[in-house]
Amino acid sequence: MKSIYNFSAGPSMLPTCVLKQMQQELLVYGNAKASVMEISHRGPDFMQLAHKLEQDLRDLMSIPKNYKVLFLQGGASSQFSMVPINLLQGKTKANYANTGHWSKKAITEAQRYCKVNICTDSTDNNYTDIADFSAWNIDNNAAYLHYTPNETIAGLEFDYIPKVDMPLVIDMSSSILSHQIDVSKFGIIYAGAQKNIGISGVTIVIIRDDLIGKAMKNQPILFDYATQAKNDSMYNTPTTFAWYVASIVLEWLKKQGGLKTIEKINKNKAKKLYDTIDNSNYYTNLVAKRYRSRMNVPFLLADEKLNSLFLKQASDNNLIALKGHRSVGGMRASIYNAMPEEGIDSLIQFMHKFEKENG
Ligand SMILES: *Cc1c(COP(=O)(O)O)cnc(C)c1O
């Protein structure tokens, strides 16, 4: 079978070897005499999986001891509520950077709980640029600063970390595990799994110990980080299959050489694709060069009437899910960890051919 390269923004492609392992283990998981979907989350086989999952994530991201790692449900969107519920801690304001679609959703939800100070706003440039941190308007009486290091839809990625005297909270759904970060700089790092970790269903939250335990009263008990931390994310039945898939992906990442290696590969993949766009008179990417995402690469064709022809011919060439988000138009190639360099090469080859025939 010829390889198919899936550029979906999420749920997104998994490494082929991960899918094969799942297929092999589907009916019987290890010594469990049942599939991983059919066993108790409190039994020895699943407990072992859970421990290894957490340890592998700690190893890969060098997570310090004073951070808890939680595996929750509800997607990254659940964190739009959990963050204010847990971190306001008596304060009435929070800082939010508005750099894209996902920032905006987080802001809308936070406004149900507090006054949101929008400390920087990229609306005017259509989410194609980020202001220098010196130009941000931080409210120092606010409880925390929330931002989205990689905006999945516009393909806009921070290349700096804001410096503030309050907890930094980041929605890392589309860039977690794509490069090394210093976890100790953040209060909370959260991410839904379906982009760079595994499948939808599990949401990873990495949270500094001292931020846990001061949630608002009268909120759902599941939305209190303390409930989840005390119960090792098993206050209720976890999304066991999603944990299982994440555990295989992390093993695969370790085998690749960890985040240092994957970061190098990702940089190279993104560079090849942006170079192709920049060196052509047919394709354009509108994002300020400094903030171009290494995970999500939107691009426009010179003639947007040819969008559907591009998509059809791409698909005929086994390059799928390249349609851009409706708010941006054109194409978007999401090139997470699982996208091999050959997939990028194949896309580039197709882009050249399409340009030649239609440019
Ligand atoms: C996909 C995405 C989300 C939404 O995740 P859900 O799991 O669907 O809630 C939130 N933030 C970012 C940055 C995303 O890419």
The ligand as a Gaussian input file, in Angstrom:
#p B3LYP/6-31G(d) Opt

LIG

0 1
 C       -8.076000      21.795000      19.281000
 C       -7.792000      22.833000      20.271000
 C       -8.641000      23.073000      21.363000
 C       -9.952000      22.340000      21.565000
 O       -9.742000      21.101000      22.090000
 P      -10.979000      20.188000      22.549000
 O      -10.255000      18.968000      23.026000
 O      -11.832000      19.962000      21.356000
 O      -11.693000      20.883000      23.637000
 C       -8.278000      24.049000      22.268000
 N       -7.135000      24.748000      22.118000
 C       -6.310000      24.551000      21.085000
 C       -5.051000      25.358000      20.969000
 C       -6.604000      23.590000      20.125000
 O       -5.775000      23.388000      19.085000

